[in-house]
Amino acid sequence: MPPVAADQQLIRVGHSPDPDDAFMFHALANDKIETGRYRFEHTLQDIETLNHRAFRGELELTAVSLHGYAFVTDKYALCSCGASMGDNYGPMVVARQPGDIAGLKGKKIAVPGTLTTAFLSLKLLLGDSFEYEVHPFDEILNVVEQGRADAGLVIHEGQLTYQNQGLSLIVDLGKWWHAETGLPLPLGGNAIRRDLGQTGMREVTELLRQSIRYGLDHRQEALIHAEKYGRDLDRERTDTFVGMYVNDWTLDFGPRGRDAVKLLLARAYEARIIPKPVEVEFI
């Protein structure tokens, strides 16, 4: 670790302990790029914990679900980079036996948190017709396999590994959303705290963009780092998973990604899943 200059500003960063976030933050976490007047301190926590920390404004830069972001727009703007979007793929509902969407009504579904975009998407699909129980995201496949829930809402690498536990796909919410809208499903982003001021928000966001670009330009190096966080994923599947969620959209939401964010949050408000309309500010 290089010496810390007395005039460096501390930026506390929160992101999930999963391969795509690790890939994204590799350059910042491992001093691969110059950060100028900023020093970054990293905390790895599951996305639901980070959503709740964002309510309290604890971190200057934090991964956040788009669902969770709807509640913290007074404290945070949304970085134009750092998106996790699935174009015709996304969170999945899996069960022990094959079935269909209609069969989920009245069932108990294990979910990774009520502020996740996965949960928001499930609510848009099923409304209030299901019961749910919150579990850590990396326990949901076990909960379903053991019969402690009728189905599970799977995020992160579980989307690639659920079949290892003999489970069946009921619905891919990214495919459902794409069929409904023709747009990618914007799952997560990075939020930057407003009290940094416009200049600070822009500068820190640009450093995040440089970190993402470094990973994409040094893919194998970044994959070695990301692989440490890929539970049950080998290098090849880590590469596949990272490719799903770190791509050109991660460098910038772009017009289509911005439209997807606005539509998702508009539909969430129409369905009364979030309490007020959201005016999204991209930095």
C-alpha positions in Angstrom: 0.0 0.0 0.0 1.5 3.4 -1.0 1.8 6.0 1.7 -1.3 8.1 2.3 -0.8 11.8 1.7 -2.1 14.1 4.4 -4.4 15.9 2.0 -6.0 12.8 0.5 -9.8 12.6 1.0 -11.1 9.2 2.3 -13.7 7.6 0.1 -15.4 4.6 1.8 -16.6 2.2 -0.8 -19.0 -0.7 -0.3 -19.6 -3.5 -2.8 -20.8 -7.1 -2.8 -18.4 -10.0 -2.3 -19.2 -11.4 -5.8 -17.1 -11.8 -9.0 -18.6 -8.9 -11.0 -18.2 -6.3 -8.3 -14.7 -7.6 -7.5 -13.8 -7.4 -11.2 -15.1 -3.9 -11.3 -13.2 -2.7 -8.3 -10.0 -4.6 -8.8 -7.9 -1.6 -9.9 -9.1 0.6 -7.0 -8.7 -2.2 -4.4 -5.2 -3.2 -5.6 -3.7 0.1 -6.4 -3.6 -0.4 -10.1 -4.5 3.2 -11.0 -3.6 6.6 -9.6 -6.3 8.1 -7.4 -4.9 11.6 -7.0 -6.4 13.4 -4.0 -8.6 10.4 -3.0 -7.9 7.4 -0.9 -10.3 4.4 -1.1 -11.2 2.1 1.7 -13.2 -1.0 0.7 -15.9 -2.8 2.6 -17.4 -6.0 1.2 -21.0 -6.7 2.2 -24.1 -8.3 0.7 -26.2 -6.0 -1.4 -29.2 -5.9 1.0 -26.9 -4.7 3.8 -25.4 -2.1 1.5 -28.9 -0.9 0.6 -29.7 -0.4 4.3 -26.4 1.4 4.9 -27.3 3.8 2.0 -30.4 4.7 3.9 -28.1 6.1 6.6 -25.7 7.6 4.1 -22.7 5.8 5.7 -20.5 5.3 2.6 -19.4 7.9 0.0 -19.5 5.4 -2.8 -21.6 2.3 -2.6 -23.1 -0.5 -4.8 -26.9 -0.3 -4.5 -29.9 -2.1 -6.0 -31.9 0.1 -8.3 -34.9 -0.7 -6.0 -32.9 0.4 -3.0 -31.7 3.6 -4.8 -35.3 4.7 -5.1 -35.4 5.4 -1.4 -32.1 7.3 -1.1 -32.1 9.9 -3.9 -32.0 12.7 -1.3 -28.5 11.5 -0.3 -27.1 9.9 -3.4 -26.9 10.4 -7.2 -26.4 7.4 -9.5 -23.0 7.0 -11.2 -23.3 6.7 -14.9 -20.8 3.8 -14.7 -20.9 0.6 -12.6 -24.2 -0.7 -13.9 -25.2 -4.4 -13.6 -27.7 -5.0 -16.3 -29.0 -8.2 -17.8 -30.1 -8.1 -21.5 -32.6 -10.9 -21.7 -31.3 -12.5 -18.5 -31.4 -11.8 -14.8 -32.4 -13.1 -11.4 -34.2 -16.4 -11.5 -36.9 -18.2 -9.5 -35.9 -21.9 -9.0 -37.7 -24.8 -7.4 -37.2 -28.5 -6.6 -39.7 -29.5 -9.3 -40.4 -28.0 -12.8 -43.3 -25.6 -12.9 -44.6 -22.4 -14.3 -45.2 -18.8 -13.2 -48.9 -19.5 -12.3 -47.7 -22.2 -9.9 -45.8 -19.7 -7.8 -49.0 -18.0 -6.5 -49.6 -18.7 -2.9 -46.1 -20.2 -2.5 -43.4 -19.3 0.0 -40.4 -17.9 -1.9 -37.0 -17.4 -0.3 -35.7 -14.0 -1.3 -32.3 -12.2 -0.9 -33.8 -9.0 0.5 -36.8 -6.8 0.0 -34.7 -3.9 -1.3 -33.1 -5.9 -4.1 -34.1 -5.3 -7.7 -34.7 -9.0 -7.9 -37.5 -8.7 -5.3 -38.9 -5.6 -7.1 -39.0 -7.6 -10.4 -40.7 -10.5 -8.6 -43.3 -8.1 -7.2 -43.9 -6.6 -10.6 -44.5 -10.2 -12.0 -46.6 -11.7 -9.1 -47.9 -8.7 -7.2 -48.9 -9.7 -3.6 -49.8 -13.3 -4.6 -46.9 -15.0 -2.9 -45.3 -15.3 0.6 -41.7 -14.6 1.1 -38.9 -15.2 3.6 -35.6 -13.3 3.6 -32.4 -15.3 3.6 -28.7 -14.5 2.7 -28.3 -14.6 -1.0 -25.7 -17.4 -0.8 -28.0 -19.6 1.3 -31.1 -19.6 -1.0 -30.2 -22.6 -3.1 -29.7 -24.6 0.1 -33.0 -23.4 1.6 -34.9 -24.5 -1.5 -33.1 -27.8 -1.8 -33.8 -28.6 1.8 -37.5 -27.9 1.3 -37.6 -24.9 3.7 -39.2 -22.8 0.9 -41.2 -23.7 -2.1 -39.0 -21.7 -4.4 -36.0 -19.3 -4.3 -35.2 -16.0 -5.9 -31.6 -16.4 -7.0 -29.1 -13.7 -7.7 -25.3 -13.6 -8.4 -23.5 -16.8 -9.3 -26.5 -18.9 -8.2 -27.9 -18.2 -11.7 -25.1 -20.4 -13.1 -25.0 -23.1 -10.3 -28.6 -23.9 -9.3 -28.7 -27.0 -11.5 -25.8 -28.4 -9.4 -28.3 -28.9 -6.6 -31.0 -30.5 -8.8 -33.2 -27.4 -9.0 -35.4 -26.4 -11.9 -35.8 -22.9 -13.4 -39.3 -21.5 -13.2 -38.8 -18.1 -14.6 -35.8 -15.9 -15.6 -37.0 -12.4 -14.6 -34.6 -10.8 -17.1 -36.2 -12.7 -19.9 -39.7 -11.8 -18.6 -38.7 -8.1 -18.4 -37.2 -8.1 -21.9 -40.4 -9.8 -23.3 -42.4 -7.1 -21.6 -40.4 -4.0 -22.5 -37.6 -4.9 -25.0 -35.1 -3.5 -22.5 -32.4 -4.9 -20.3 -33.2 -5.3 -16.6 -31.1 -2.8 -14.6 -30.3 -4.6 -11.4 -27.7 -2.5 -9.6 -25.5 0.5 -9.9 -23.1 2.6 -7.8 -24.4 5.5 -5.9 -22.2 8.6 -5.1 -23.0 10.7 -2.0 -24.2 14.2 -2.8 -22.3 15.9 0.0 -19.1 15.4 -2.0 -20.3 18.2 -4.2 -20.5 18.2 -8.0 -16.8 18.2 -8.6 -16.1 15.4 -6.1 -18.9 13.3 -7.4 -17.6 13.6 -10.9 -14.0 12.9 -10.0 -14.8 9.8 -7.9 -17.2 8.5 -10.6 -14.4 8.9 -13.2 -12.0 6.9 -11.0 -14.6 4.1 -10.8 -14.9 4.2 -14.6 -11.1 4.0 -14.9 -11.2 0.9 -12.6 -13.8 -0.8 -14.7 -11.9 0.0 -17.9 -8.7 -1.4 -16.3 -10.4 -4.6 -15.5 -11.8 -4.9 -19.1 -8.4 -4.1 -20.5 -6.6 -6.6 -18.2 -9.2 -9.3 -18.1 -7.2 -12.3 -17.0 -5.5 -10.3 -14.2 -8.9 -9.0 -13.0 -10.5 -12.5 -13.3 -7.8 -14.0 -11.0 -8.9 -11.4 -8.4 -12.6 -11.9 -9.1 -12.3 -15.7 -8.9 -11.7 -15.5 -5.1 -15.3 -14.4 -4.7 -17.0 -16.9 -7.1 -18.5 -19.5 -4.8 -18.6 -22.8 -6.7 -17.4 -21.1 -9.9 -14.2 -22.2 -11.8 -12.3 -19.7 -13.9 -14.4 -20.4 -17.0 -17.7 -19.8 -15.3 -16.3 -16.8 -13.4 -15.4 -15.4 -16.8 -19.0 -16.1 -18.0 -20.6 -14.5 -15.0 -18.4 -11.4 -15.2 -19.2 -11.1 -18.9 -22.9 -11.1 -18.0 -22.6 -8.1 -15.7 -19.4 -6.2 -16.6 -19.6 -5.0 -20.1 -20.0 -1.8 -22.2 -23.1 -0.9 -20.1 -20.9 -1.0 -17.0 -18.7 1.8 -18.5 -21.9 3.8 -19.1 -25.6 3.1 -18.8 -26.1 4.6 -22.3 -29.5 5.8 -23.6 -31.0 2.3 -23.6 -29.8 1.6 -20.0 -31.1 5.0 -18.8 -34.5 4.3 -20.4 -34.5 0.9 -18.6 -33.8 2.5 -15.2 -36.5 5.1 -15.7 -39.1 2.6 -16.9 -38.4 0.1 -14.1 -38.8 2.8 -11.4 -41.9 4.2 -13.1 -43.5 0.8 -13.1 -42.5 0.3 -9.5 -44.2 3.5 -8.5 -47.3 2.6 -10.5 -47.5 -0.7 -8.7 -47.0 1.1 -5.3 -43.8 -0.8 -4.6 -41.9 2.4 -4.1 -43.6 5.4 -2.4 -42.9 8.3 -4.8 -41.8 8.9 -8.4 -38.0 8.9 -8.9 -36.1 11.5 -10.9 -32.8 9.8 -11.6 -29.7 11.9 -11.7 -26.7 10.3 -13.5 -23.2 11.6 -12.6 
